[in-house]
Amino acid sequence: MGSILELVGVHSYYGESHILQGIDMRVGEGECVALLGPNGMGKTTTLRTIMGLTPGRRGEVRFKDQEITQLRPFQIARMGIGYVPEDRGIFVEMTVWENLRVPYLNLKNRTERRWKEIEERIYALFPALKERKNQMAGTLSGGEQQMLATARGLIAGEEMVLLDEPTEGLAPVIVRNLIEAFEKIKAQKHTMLLVEQNVHTAMRVADRCYILEKGRIKLEEPMKTLAHRPDLLEQYFGIRDQADLT
Amino acid sequence: MTFSAFLIQFLNGLTIASIYILLASGLTIVFGLQGIVNCAHGFFYMLGAYLSFMMVQQLGLSFWLALPVAFAGNFLLGVGLEFLGIRRLMQWGREFTHNLILTLGFAFVGQEVVKIIWGAIAQLAQPPAALEGLLNLGPVAYPKYWLFVMGFTVLVMFGLYLFFLRTGMGILVRSIALNSEVSQAMGTNAPRINTLIFGLGTGVAGIAGVLAGPILSVDPNMAFELLMIVFVVIIFGGMGSLVGVLVSGVIIGEVIAFGTALMSGMIAKILAFAVMIVVLIFRPLGLFGRGAVVE
């Protein structure tokens, strides 16, 4: 499987604080990779660096064999990378439909037919959005806002989508719905890079994971083997009992 | 005050409100989008008036040609100022104060250039021949041209409404105003759209200048006094809000018209400020302000 996204020795800063201290990672085409680890270790910054929102100061970010480290966010997005930010970044005073139009309006080849296809695909994945199409996005529940943010990310991210803690702060029943949607997205061979604090979610959808600690990759592991490494689970996620994972 | 005198003052209020609204809309849109105050906005207004004066009075061309030319000329100049100046300052992280100084400096230089070209004395612009004279409205007769200014303002505002709410570009503009970073992460070329919208604002200021010429005088200082009231309109309506500008523009226009008629121009202006202050005590963000842009 060829890599679609590759980070080589990437360093990023917020002002003077050195957040990413040489990240090396890759995501294969059609693969779902999870970026795990405790909070404040640089997971969000990694996604922001890929998107060009916090541009890397050293190292290289490559997408489809093209260096994108210094490109601006809108140029990176237009290469087909979708971004679902941690706070969801919903345009609250716009309708659900208008929110979905924003990434669509920035696509290169726009036709009415293509929009219909996109709408159908999105509404099949998240039926709630179809019902709330003309509702102000700010009036949606947290789970619906997450669906909307994910949908926008999928429209912009025709090649791959970056998801930042999509299940954070949501009720378990909603998390279950979202995970089902992620499984469908994965089944459609959509490449995903998923930042998670919750290993359970990652276990359900990811093929492989990186564990990030203090701005460096500590470990790369297929999801399947991680489940059988109680030492790692306890060290990084504080999970003592294997039963917690199911 | 008789009913007809009341009606005349009411219409006067709407006429001046039209100019306020046109001027304030460009300023408030740019503020809502980029969080900057364009201090050169008054200069663009004055330039519109002078371009029209030159074309109509000096070159004998049609007023109907002056309107689109003033819009286009001001649009291009605004785009140039944004692209060469404001955008650079934004990229260097110099957002608010530096842009105040840049646009203020631009306005001062522009004003001197206008004085060199057209002289420092006030000029009088004429309304187009078709709109001269009064129109009988029943209880009162009112200048046709002034009624036209109101109607044209309604048209411009309706156009802006359609643009922002019904077009794809309008959706992108609103998404930038609501969350610029996320919009860009979805592929929106925000710098380019900001430049175009800045030009739209200065273009509309140019239209305001053309329309105001035959009502107020055309002189190099024509913007300064007016702009004080326009800022009142914007703050009162809530910065960044077009609906706010519409509502507060009419209210302030009426306060100025009746204040001037019943007391004096000076007292009318003080009243306008008083109304704004009272509203701000109860609604610190203005009538329709949400403070989404100002953190």
Chai-1 contact restraints between the chains, C-beta under 6 A:
chainA,res_idxA,chainB,res_idxB,connection_type,confidence,min_distance_angstrom,max_distance_angstrom,comment,restraint_id
A,M51,B,A185,contact,1.0,0.0,6.0,A-B,restraint_1
A,P73,B,Q184,contact,1.0,0.0,6.0,A-B,restraint_2
A,P73,B,A185,contact,1.0,0.0,6.0,A-B,restraint_3
A,F74,B,Q184,contact,1.0,0.0,6.0,A-B,restraint_4
A,F74,B,G187,contact,1.0,0.0,6.0,A-B,restraint_5
A,F74,B,T188,contact,1.0,0.0,6.0,A-B,restraint_6
A,F74,B,N189,contact,1.0,0.0,6.0,A-B,restraint_7
A,A77,B,A185,contact,1.0,0.0,6.0,A-B,restraint_8
A,A77,B,M186,contact,1.0,0.0,6.0,A-B,restraint_9
A,A77,B,G187,contact,1.0,0.0,6.0,A-B,restraint_10
A,R78,B,G187,contact,1.0,0.0,6.0,A-B,restraint_11
A,Y83,B,A185,contact,1.0,0.0,6.0,A-B,restraint_12
A,G89,B,N179,contact,1.0,0.0,6.0,A-B,restraint_13
A,G89,B,V182,contact,1.0,0.0,6.0,A-B,restraint_14
A,F91,B,S175,contact,1.0,0.0,6.0,A-B,restraint_15
A,F91,B,L178,contact,1.0,0.0,6.0,A-B,restraint_16
A,M94,B,R174,contact,1.0,0.0,6.0,A-B,restraint_17
A,E98,B,I171,contact,1.0,0.0,6.0,A-B,restraint_18
A,R101,B,I171,contact,1.0,0.0,6.0,A-B,restraint_19
A,V102,B,S175,contact,1.0,0.0,6.0,A-B,restraint_20
A,V102,B,M186,contact,1.0,0.0,6.0,A-B,restraint_21
A,P103,B,M186,contact,1.0,0.0,6.0,A-B,restraint_22
A,L105,B,G168,contact,1.0,0.0,6.0,A-B,restraint_23
A,L105,B,L172,contact,1.0,0.0,6.0,A-B,restraint_24
A,N106,B,G187,contact,1.0,0.0,6.0,A-B,restraint_25
A,N106,B,T188,contact,1.0,0.0,6.0,A-B,restraint_26
A,A156,B,M186,contact,1.0,0.0,6.0,A-B,restraint_27
A,A156,B,G187,contact,1.0,0.0,6.0,A-B,restraint_28
